[in-house]
Amino acid sequence: MKKITLILLLTLTFGCKNGDYTIAKGKVGKINSETIIKNLDSIFVLDSISRRIGEGDYMFSGNDNYLIFDKQNDHLLTLTPKQQHDINEKIETIEIISNKYSTENGLRVDGTFEDIQNTHNISAIQNTINNIIVFVDEIDAYFIIDKNNLPIDLRLGTNNKIKEINIPPSSKIKKFMIGWY
């Protein structure tokens, strides 16, 4: 009985490591920048993987996407490899979907621009047609924020240089992405 109790205690202590959901440079939970697609089944053995393999010809084919779901059927991550139709390919981008994942400083997908500023060093800000992209090189991340959060005079076009001071602190993160290029 004591052995069973000890094994159970060790499993609970070490089996559910918080590191399984930590985002750091070159790492997202159980995967890293060297992980290849064919290893996903063994890495996410307790979870489920939905494969959405790109279809069509060269010009019109979509990306291969691997959606990771936990036992409760909660969508955790979406993984996209560098090249489609190749199980020996490394992962290029990861969309963080679940709030279970956070950086070592506590930043999660449901955060705000202020949370990004308070937890990480912003490397660059890019102005696109509908969004701004905030790059954080120290964790290989970029965050998409809707331009509707910006002052009206900065919303139109892509020529305006957007600075941190232009982005309201309460602006919600629209997408939390990891890019391993």
C-alpha atoms as one frame of an Amber mdcrd trajectory, in Angstrom:
protein
   0.000   0.000   0.000   2.873   2.366   0.820   4.448   1.651  -2.585   1.221
   2.463  -4.400   0.828   5.704  -2.455   4.438   6.686  -3.198   4.066   5.914
  -6.917   0.820   7.888  -7.087   2.390  10.842  -5.294   5.432  10.817  -7.602
   3.208  10.603 -10.677   1.139  13.560  -9.548   4.228  15.562  -8.641   6.332
  14.864 -11.707   3.832  13.555 -14.273   1.933  16.806 -14.685   4.861  19.133
 -14.992   4.051  22.786 -15.522   6.800  22.790 -18.154   4.412  20.922 -20.446
   2.731  24.299 -21.024   5.705  26.682 -20.854   6.691  28.877 -23.790  10.376
  29.831 -24.048  12.878  30.437 -26.834  12.893  27.331 -29.043  10.252  25.564
 -26.908   6.477  25.344 -26.601   5.444  22.861 -23.963   6.492  19.371 -25.066
   7.836  20.411 -28.464  10.882  22.372 -29.567  12.279  23.933 -32.704  13.816
  20.585 -33.740  10.593  18.559 -33.443   9.526  16.866 -36.658   5.978  16.050
 -37.694   6.302  12.254 -37.536   7.113  12.512 -33.795   3.894  14.326 -32.864
   1.970  11.106 -32.162   4.521   9.991 -29.567   4.821  13.463 -28.013   1.064
  13.983 -27.707   0.231  10.362 -26.880  -2.375  11.400 -24.278  -3.891  14.074
 -26.516  -5.479  13.923 -29.949  -4.207  15.331 -33.220  -6.438  16.471 -36.054
  -4.533  16.539 -39.334  -5.620  19.040 -41.945  -3.354  18.262 -44.853  -3.192
  20.858 -47.635  -4.896  19.913 -50.868  -4.750  21.161 -54.422  -1.965  21.755
 -56.861   1.215  23.758 -56.378  -0.294  27.236 -56.762  -3.480  26.691 -54.809
  -2.557  24.198 -52.122  -3.083  25.052 -48.491  -0.762  24.461 -45.568  -0.647
  21.252 -43.596  -1.998  22.012 -40.125  -1.899  19.780 -37.071  -4.449  20.742
 -34.422  -3.636  19.473 -30.928  -6.534  18.789 -28.543  -6.363  17.624 -24.916
  -8.452  14.849 -23.319 -11.306  17.311 -22.677 -11.346  18.120 -26.418  -9.985
  21.636 -25.797  -7.966  22.996 -28.706  -4.424  23.675 -27.422  -2.208  24.448
 -30.426  -2.162  24.549 -34.211   1.163  23.473 -35.732   2.258  24.162 -39.308
   5.381  22.538 -40.811   7.786  24.308 -43.151   6.940  22.072 -46.129   3.650
  20.306 -46.642   3.217  16.583 -47.283   6.493  15.697 -45.513   6.376  13.949
 -42.125  10.123  14.508 -41.697   9.674  18.272 -41.750  10.203  20.558 -38.749
   7.483  22.810 -37.378   7.620  26.370 -38.683   4.731  28.119 -36.917   2.621
  27.446 -33.872  -0.573  29.243 -32.995  -1.128  29.219 -29.255  -4.856  28.656
 -28.737  -5.152  27.631 -25.075  -4.580  29.729 -21.959  -2.853  26.694 -20.449
   0.266  27.834 -22.309   2.218  30.789 -20.954   5.675  32.257 -21.128   7.936
  31.940 -18.113   6.849  35.519 -17.296   3.157  34.614 -17.343   2.064  35.987
 -20.739  -0.916  34.105 -22.201  -3.012  34.266 -25.352  -5.761  36.180 -23.521
  -3.330  38.978 -22.611  -3.139  42.594 -23.672  -0.494  44.788 -25.254   0.352
  46.043 -21.768   0.991  42.446 -20.684   3.427  42.030 -23.587   5.225  45.259
 -22.603   5.413  44.281 -18.928   6.754  40.769 -19.509   8.973  40.869 -22.606
  11.144  43.143 -24.751   9.420  44.189 -27.948  11.775  43.762 -30.917   9.704
  45.382 -33.666   6.216  46.452 -34.676   4.910  45.940 -38.206   1.929  47.752
 -39.701  -0.268  45.616 -41.988  -3.610  46.338 -43.647  -5.899  45.193 -40.797
  -3.525  44.411 -37.934  -0.292  45.288 -36.269   2.256  42.587 -35.575   4.330
  42.862 -32.414   7.553  40.820 -32.501   9.247  39.447 -29.369  12.450  37.786
 -30.555  13.502  36.582 -27.086  10.789  33.883 -27.258  10.459  33.531 -31.071
   6.957  35.036 -30.819   4.808  37.497 -32.651   1.451  38.847 -31.568  -1.311
  40.044 -33.857  -3.372  42.968 -32.572  -6.357  44.450 -34.417  -5.738  47.949
 -35.801  -9.222  48.970 -34.642  -7.558  49.475 -31.247  -5.389  52.276 -32.654
  -6.276  55.951 -32.906  -8.375  56.578 -36.038  -5.579  58.387 -37.900  -3.298
  55.305 -37.663  -5.824  52.686 -38.794  -5.736  53.288 -42.536  -2.931  52.130
 -44.781   0.387  50.549 -44.013   2.695  53.537 -44.387   2.329  54.856 -40.833
   5.113  53.818 -38.485   3.396  52.381 -35.408   5.237  52.848 -32.129   4.555
  51.306 -28.731   3.156  54.628 -27.500   0.472  54.484 -30.257  -0.968  51.171
 -29.077  -3.466  51.409 -26.204  -2.318  49.208 -23.287  -5.720  47.475 -23.096
  -5.514  46.221 -26.719  -6.263  42.494 -26.702  -3.991  39.935 -28.317  -5.815
  38.579 -31.368  -3.296  35.788 -32.098  -0.235  34.518 -30.231   2.160  32.929
 -32.712   5.548  31.255 -32.486   7.763  31.314 -35.566  10.746  29.011 -35.983
  12.143  30.045 -39.375
